[in-house]
Amino acid sequence: MKVAIIVAIGGAAGALGRYLLTSYLGPLVGGGFPWAILMVNVLGSFFLGAITELAAQSVLVTPEIKTLMTVGFLGAFTTFSAFSLDIVELCERGQWSFALLYICASVLISVFGLIGGVMVVKAIVA
């Protein structure tokens, strides 16, 4: 139960962080390209890498803090950071073909999944 509370607190903070950052950056950079979300994804990936490495080196990051920040905060802030970590770990294990397959499949299937969801809702609502 303690871990679930830690994840919930981190998740609430991450969701709020994404909302505030995109609300602030969106009007500054204008429309046409999702710059604010790109920034969220890049920042999330950076911090996931930093926190994961700090935890691996046993520097300043307890298991509870790692869970709070990675699963909770960054899980709500961006899911792209976890995707990026998976790719790096595949590459570190020398599984380059799996990494490339994972990149292509994740992007393409996710886009088609989104299109499918839109189409299902349109079919139901129409």
Secondary structure, DSSP 8 states (H G I E B T S, - for coil): -HHHHHHHHHHHHHHHHHHHHHHHHHHHH-SSS-HHHHHHHHHHHHHHHHHHHHHHTTSS--HHHHHIIIIIIIHHH-SHHHHHHHHHHHHHTT-HHHHHHHHHHHHHHHHHHHHHHHHHHHHHH-
